[in-house]
């Protein structure tokens, strides 16, 4: 039996991430970043360019102005896995503030991105001296913590089918401010993030399309019907069904 989403789940309400298609909100976040002053640099990253690589020195934090960023980790044996996707209005690399000397993940531009880097010293000064910036960053940490908690519970108690459904909804921006967007990740990447095989992802994708929960033609358009199925724990999104059927 799959657990229903947590009360106050990220799928059920807009998050206090700063990715709002409200121009005022985005301008407000950028204005706060501008107050950081020295130690702040904004750069453009084309799709597939590394922002930093696991094992590099950790001496700055980053804020995504536009675009999406892929988070990957590499094992000692060289196996790489995708562990997250970040979007505009989110910080990353903030582990340097807690004393981590090296990057524990690699960050790569999933789309063309504009990203602001802030040195460790500048971040610490801004958090201490700028209350509004401190609140912006604290909201980010609280939102990230809630998401991690839900991800852990999802991984422990829900079927791979329901984990895939939840991931598609999050990637499509359900539960966030702004428009719903298509999902462009490959089935291999989705399988890595869900923690299952590509064949199972292919089977479930075919099932979702047959139930008209998604459309799939090079990109994945996620319908609100999938959200309703997950939130209300409907039986069509509940149990694993092993299969090796390829997505047509």
C-alpha positions as CSV (number, residue, x, y, z in Angstrom):
1,X,0.0,0.0,0.0
2,X,1.5,3.3,-1.0
3,X,1.4,6.2,1.4
4,X,-0.5,9.3,0.4
5,X,1.5,12.5,0.1
6,X,2.5,14.2,3.3
7,X,0.1,16.9,4.5
8,X,1.4,20.1,3.1
9,X,3.3,18.2,0.4
10,X,5.2,20.1,-2.2
11,X,2.7,18.8,-4.8
12,X,-0.2,20.4,-3.0
13,X,0.8,24.0,-2.6
14,X,3.2,26.5,-4.2
15,X,6.6,26.5,-2.6
16,X,8.6,29.4,-1.2
17,X,11.3,28.8,-3.8
18,X,11.8,32.1,-5.6
19,X,10.9,30.8,-9.0
20,X,7.8,32.9,-9.7
21,X,6.8,34.1,-13.1
22,X,5.7,37.2,-11.3
23,X,8.2,39.8,-12.6
24,X,8.2,41.7,-9.3
25,X,9.2,38.6,-7.3
26,X,12.0,37.7,-9.6
27,X,13.2,41.3,-9.6
28,X,13.0,41.4,-5.8
29,X,15.3,38.3,-5.6
30,X,17.8,39.8,-8.1
31,X,17.7,43.1,-6.2
32,X,18.7,41.3,-3.0
33,X,21.5,39.5,-4.8
34,X,22.7,42.9,-6.1
35,X,23.1,44.0,-2.5
36,X,25.8,41.4,-1.9
37,X,28.2,43.6,-3.8
38,X,31.8,42.4,-4.0
39,X,32.2,38.7,-4.4
40,X,29.3,38.3,-6.8
41,X,29.6,37.2,-10.4
42,X,27.0,36.4,-13.0
43,X,27.8,34.1,-15.9
44,X,26.0,32.3,-18.8
45,X,26.3,28.6,-19.1
46,X,25.3,26.8,-22.3
47,X,23.4,23.5,-22.1
48,X,25.6,20.6,-20.9
49,X,28.4,22.8,-19.5
50,X,29.7,21.9,-16.1
51,X,29.3,24.6,-13.4
52,X,31.5,22.6,-11.0
53,X,32.6,19.0,-10.7
54,X,32.6,16.7,-7.7
55,X,35.9,16.9,-5.9
56,X,36.7,20.5,-6.8
57,X,37.3,23.1,-4.1
58,X,34.1,24.4,-2.5
59,X,34.5,28.2,-2.1
60,X,31.3,29.7,-3.4
61,X,27.5,29.3,-3.5
62,X,25.3,29.8,-6.6
63,X,21.9,31.2,-7.5
64,X,20.0,30.2,-10.7
65,X,18.6,33.2,-12.4
66,X,17.3,31.3,-15.5
67,X,17.4,27.7,-16.6
68,X,17.7,24.3,-15.0
69,X,20.7,22.5,-13.5
70,X,21.3,18.7,-13.2
71,X,22.8,17.3,-9.9
72,X,24.9,14.2,-10.3
73,X,27.1,12.1,-8.0
74,X,29.9,9.7,-9.0
75,X,30.8,6.6,-7.0
76,X,34.4,5.5,-6.3
77,X,33.9,2.9,-9.1
78,X,33.0,5.7,-11.5
79,X,29.3,5.1,-11.7
80,X,27.3,8.3,-12.2
81,X,23.8,8.9,-11.0
82,X,21.4,11.9,-11.4
83,X,20.1,12.8,-7.9
84,X,18.2,16.1,-8.6
85,X,17.1,18.8,-11.0
86,X,17.2,22.4,-9.8
87,X,15.4,25.3,-11.4
88,X,15.5,29.1,-11.5
89,X,15.2,30.8,-8.1
90,X,17.2,28.1,-6.3
91,X,20.5,28.2,-4.5
92,X,23.1,25.4,-4.8
93,X,26.6,24.8,-3.6
94,X,25.8,26.2,-0.1
95,X,27.5,23.3,1.6
96,X,30.7,25.4,1.5
97,X,29.2,27.6,4.3
98,X,29.2,24.6,6.7
99,X,32.9,23.8,6.2
100,X,32.8,21.3,3.3
101,X,36.2,21.9,1.6
102,X,35.3,19.9,-1.6
103,X,32.2,19.6,-3.8
104,X,30.3,16.4,-3.1
105,X,28.3,16.6,-6.3
106,X,28.7,17.8,-9.9
107,X,26.4,20.5,-11.3
108,X,25.7,20.7,-15.1
109,X,23.5,23.1,-17.1
110,X,20.5,21.0,-18.3
111,X,19.4,24.0,-20.4
112,X,21.1,27.3,-21.2
113,X,21.5,29.0,-17.8
114,X,22.3,32.3,-16.2
115,X,23.8,31.8,-12.8
116,X,25.2,34.1,-10.1
117,X,28.1,32.8,-8.0
118,X,28.7,34.3,-4.6
119,X,32.0,33.7,-2.7
120,X,31.8,32.1,0.7
121,X,33.0,35.2,2.4
122,X,30.4,37.4,0.6
123,X,27.6,34.9,1.5
124,X,28.5,34.9,5.2
125,X,28.6,38.7,5.2
126,X,25.3,39.1,3.4
127,X,23.6,36.6,5.8
128,X,24.8,38.5,8.8
129,X,24.3,42.0,7.5
130,X,21.3,41.9,5.2
131,X,18.1,40.6,6.9
132,X,16.1,40.4,3.7
133,X,18.8,38.4,2.0
134,X,19.1,36.2,5.1
135,X,15.3,35.5,4.9
136,X,15.6,34.7,1.2
137,X,18.3,32.1,1.9
138,X,16.5,30.7,4.9
139,X,13.4,30.2,2.9
140,X,15.5,28.2,0.4
141,X,16.9,26.0,3.1
142,X,13.5,25.3,4.6
143,X,12.0,24.5,1.2
144,X,15.0,22.2,0.4
145,X,14.8,20.4,3.7
146,X,11.0,19.7,3.2
147,X,11.7,18.4,-0.2
148,X,14.5,16.1,1.0
149,X,12.2,14.7,3.8
150,X,9.5,13.9,1.3
151,X,12.0,12.3,-1.1
152,X,13.2,10.0,1.6
153,X,9.7,8.9,2.7
154,X,8.8,8.5,-1.0
155,X,11.8,6.3,-1.6
156,X,11.1,4.2,1.5
157,X,7.4,3.6,1.3
158,X,6.1,4.2,-2.3
159,X,6.2,2.0,-5.3
160,X,8.5,2.8,-8.2
161,X,5.4,3.7,-10.3
162,X,4.2,6.3,-7.8
163,X,7.8,7.6,-7.4
164,X,7.9,8.1,-11.1
165,X,4.5,9.9,-11.1
166,X,5.7,12.2,-8.3
167,X,9.0,13.0,-10.1
168,X,7.2,13.8,-13.4
169,X,4.9,16.2,-11.5
170,X,7.7,18.0,-9.8
171,X,9.8,18.3,-13.0
172,X,6.7,19.7,-14.7
173,X,6.4,22.4,-12.0
174,X,3.3,21.2,-10.3
175,X,3.3,22.7,-6.8
176,X,5.3,25.7,-7.9
177,X,4.4,29.2,-9.1
178,X,4.5,29.7,-12.8
179,X,3.4,27.7,-15.8
180,X,3.4,23.9,-16.2
181,X,6.4,22.9,-18.4
182,X,7.2,19.8,-20.5
183,X,9.7,17.2,-19.1
184,X,12.6,16.6,-21.4
185,X,14.7,14.1,-19.5
186,X,15.5,10.7,-21.0
187,X,14.1,7.5,-19.6
188,X,17.5,6.5,-18.4
189,X,17.8,9.7,-16.3
190,X,14.3,9.2,-14.9
191,X,15.1,5.6,-14.0
192,X,18.3,6.8,-12.1
193,X,16.3,9.4,-10.2
194,X,13.5,7.0,-9.3
195,X,15.8,4.2,-8.4
196,X,14.5,1.6,-10.8
197,X,15.3,0.2,-14.3
198,X,14.7,1.8,-17.7
199,X,12.3,-1.1,-18.7
200,X,10.1,-0.4,-15.7
201,X,10.0,3.3,-16.5
202,X,9.1,2.5,-20.1
203,X,6.3,0.3,-18.9
204,X,4.9,2.9,-16.5
205,X,5.2,5.7,-19.1
206,X,3.2,3.6,-21.6
207,X,0.6,3.0,-18.9
208,X,0.4,6.7,-18.0
209,X,-0.1,7.6,-21.6
210,X,-2.7,4.9,-22.1
211,X,-4.6,6.4,-19.1
212,X,-4.2,9.9,-20.6
213,X,-2.2,11.1,-17.7
214,X,0.6,12.2,-19.9
215,X,1.4,12.7,-23.6
216,X,4.8,11.6,-24.8
217,X,6.3,12.5,-28.2
218,X,9.9,13.4,-27.7
219,X,8.9,15.4,-24.6
220,X,6.6,14.6,-21.8
221,X,3.5,16.7,-21.2
222,X,2.2,16.0,-17.7
223,X,-1.6,16.4,-17.2
224,X,-3.4,17.4,-14.1
225,X,-5.1,14.0,-14.0
226,X,-1.7,12.5,-12.9
227,X,-1.6,15.0,-10.0
228,X,-5.2,14.0,-9.0
229,X,-4.2,10.3,-9.2
230,X,-1.2,10.8,-6.9
231,X,-2.9,13.1,-4.4
232,X,-5.9,10.9,-4.0
233,X,-4.0,7.6,-4.1
234,X,-6.1,6.2,-6.9
235,X,-5.5,2.5,-7.6
236,X,-4.1,3.1,-11.1
237,X,-1.0,4.7,-9.5
238,X,-0.3,2.3,-6.7
239,X,1.5,-0.9,-7.4
240,X,4.6,-2.0,-9.3
241,X,4.0,-4.0,-12.4
242,X,7.3,-5.5,-13.8
243,X,7.5,-5.5,-17.5
244,X,10.1,-5.1,-20.3
245,X,7.8,-3.5,-22.8
246,X,9.6,-0.7,-24.7
247,X,8.0,2.7,-25.2
248,X,6.6,2.9,-28.7
